[in-house]
Amino acid sequence: MQSLLTLMTFEDSAPVAYVEGFQTGNLMDDPALVSACQTAYSLALSDALSQQESLALVRAAAEEHAHGHH
């Protein structure tokens, strides 16, 4: 997925998804499309590192860069 995904939920209406790419944006309110976006987001989130692991990875990359290792 090469775009920005914003999932929005509301107390008094159905959820929507907004997908934005280069010079384009699309607000989706079709329940099937919103559900597909929610599923894709959940799958991506399940593959993500924890906050601590992410921070450690960024710090390690910064250290390597600072010392000229590629």
C-alpha positions as CSV (number, residue, x, y, z in Angstrom):
1,M,0.0,0.0,0.0
2,Q,1.6,3.3,-1.1
3,S,-0.8,5.8,0.3
4,L,-2.0,7.3,3.6
5,L,-4.9,5.5,5.2
6,T,-7.1,7.2,7.9
7,L,-9.7,5.1,9.6
8,M,-12.4,7.1,11.3
9,T,-15.1,5.9,13.7
10,F,-18.0,7.9,15.2
11,E,-20.4,7.4,18.0
12,D,-23.5,8.2,15.9
13,S,-22.6,7.0,12.4
14,A,-20.9,4.2,10.5
15,P,-17.1,4.2,10.2
16,V,-15.4,5.6,7.1
17,A,-11.9,5.3,5.5
18,Y,-10.0,8.0,3.8
19,V,-7.2,7.0,1.4
20,E,-4.8,9.6,0.1
21,G,-2.1,9.3,-2.5
22,F,-0.2,11.7,-4.7
23,Q,-2.6,14.3,-5.9
24,T,-5.6,12.2,-5.0
25,G,-7.9,11.3,-2.1
26,N,-10.9,9.1,-1.6
27,L,-13.4,9.0,1.2
28,M,-15.0,5.6,1.4
29,D,-18.2,4.8,3.3
30,D,-19.1,1.5,1.6
31,P,-19.0,-1.0,4.5
32,A,-17.2,-3.6,2.5
33,L,-14.5,-1.2,1.5
34,V,-14.1,0.2,5.0
35,S,-13.9,-3.3,6.3
36,A,-11.2,-4.2,3.8
37,C,-9.2,-1.1,4.9
38,Q,-9.6,-2.1,8.5
39,T,-8.4,-5.6,7.8
40,A,-5.4,-4.3,5.8
41,Y,-4.5,-1.9,8.7
42,S,-4.8,-4.7,11.2
43,L,-2.6,-7.0,9.2
44,A,0.1,-4.3,8.8
45,L,-0.1,-3.5,12.5
46,S,0.4,-7.1,13.4
47,D,3.7,-7.2,11.4
48,A,5.0,-4.0,13.0
49,L,7.7,-4.0,15.7
50,S,6.8,-2.9,19.2
51,Q,7.5,0.7,20.2
52,Q,10.6,-0.4,22.1
53,E,11.9,-2.6,19.2
54,S,11.2,0.2,16.7
55,L,13.2,2.7,18.9
56,A,16.1,0.3,19.2
57,L,16.1,-0.3,15.5
58,V,16.1,3.5,14.7
59,R,18.9,4.1,17.3
60,A,21.0,1.3,15.9
61,A,20.6,2.7,12.3
62,A,21.5,6.2,13.6
63,E,24.6,4.8,15.3
64,E,25.7,3.0,12.1
65,H,25.1,6.1,10.1
66,A,27.0,8.3,12.6
67,H,30.0,6.0,12.4
68,G,29.9,5.7,8.6
69,H,28.9,2.0,8.4
70,H,26.6,1.1,5.6
